Amino acid sequence: MYGGEYRLTDDQIRFYEENGFVQLHNVLTAEEVQTLRAALDVAIADRDRLKANWGPREDEEYAKVFLQMVNVWERYAAIEEYVLGSRIGGIARQLTRSSAVRLWHDHALIKYPKDSKATAWHQDKVYWPMRENTALSCWMALDDVTVDKGCMWFIPGSHKLGPLDPVDLGKAGDEDLLALLPIGGRESVRPFIAEMKAGSCTFHHGLTFHYAGPNVTDGPRRAMVTIYMPAGTHYAPLAHLIGDRGNLTDGEEFHGPLFPIIR
Ligand SMILES: O=C(O)CCC(=O)C(=O)O
């Protein structure tokens, strides 16, 4: 499972380069989705049973945005097979036009219904300790996602703005950030709304502004997110949610088994 190659067209790669995201349908089979979902449900149950803190923050406001479990691949074989599999890593490799990518980290992001909060507009790269601005995320839907379920939204081309200020995701939906973007104000910004079926995904560049609304349905919104960087990416010190993994020094290339390589 999760192997083989998902061959992108030149148009899809160019779309990603131009817009900072791309949506890809039917990347996983129904069986692959079901296996991942089951593994994630076990992880959630284990986390509750062990009272383990597998995410950066457990405070109540942040928990309304999502339950976040980080580096789940290290604990569950099915998730490891997915995260390190050639299919998803291979798409990241094609989109970044690199010969290989390394995993930065994974995180499961589950938006529970009721009292759910939006994920504020933000860029990811401002939280990542890397010199280059080339890393990207795959956001895999494990449930069918609609606006009501809390699907992802992207601002096309916003990765070209460069890094802006980080946002505290625990605080407010912060939709007004849109108005602050130096691309002409709210009226001229037309977000792409990534509704899709389970097993479909989006990839977004680390500097692309994105958002997800609250989950106002009756069921959970389960997403598995994996972040990859082209092999050869250099470490640049910055406090990060997964901590000081790897003891890298400023300017050193990411290497070693904590950041596995995928060809
Ligand atoms: O799933 C969400 O609510 C937000 C996801 C996100 O910010 C990301 O994958 O970078």
Ligand as a Chemical Component Dictionary entry (heavy atoms), coordinates in Angstrom:
data_LIG
# 
_chem_comp.id                   LIG 
_chem_comp.type                 NON-POLYMER 
_chem_comp.pdbx_formal_charge   0 
_chem_comp.three_letter_code    LIG 
# 
loop_
_chem_comp_atom.comp_id 
_chem_comp_atom.atom_id 
_chem_comp_atom.alt_atom_id 
_chem_comp_atom.type_symbol 
_chem_comp_atom.charge 
_chem_comp_atom.model_Cartn_x 
_chem_comp_atom.model_Cartn_y 
_chem_comp_atom.model_Cartn_z 
_chem_comp_atom.pdbx_ordinal 
LIG O1 O1 O 0 -6.245 21.266 8.810 1  
LIG C1 C1 C 0 -6.271 22.429 9.177 2  
LIG O2 O2 O 0 -7.203 22.895 9.816 3  
LIG C2 C2 C 0 -5.107 23.329 8.867 4  
LIG C3 C3 C 0 -3.969 22.605 8.250 5  
LIG C4 C4 C 0 -2.755 23.405 8.086 6  
LIG O3 O3 O 0 -2.647 24.534 8.502 7  
LIG C5 C5 C 0 -1.627 22.810 7.369 8  
LIG O4 O4 O 0 -1.685 21.647 6.965 9  
LIG O5 O5 O 0 -0.614 23.506 7.179 10 
# 
loop_
_chem_comp_bond.comp_id 
_chem_comp_bond.atom_id_1 
_chem_comp_bond.atom_id_2 
_chem_comp_bond.value_order 
_chem_comp_bond.pdbx_ordinal 
LIG O1 C1 DOUB 1 
LIG C1 O2 SING 2 
LIG C1 C2 SING 3 
LIG C2 C3 SING 4 
LIG C3 C4 SING 5 
LIG C4 O3 DOUB 6 
LIG C4 C5 SING 7 
LIG C5 O4 DOUB 8 
LIG C5 O5 SING 9 
# 
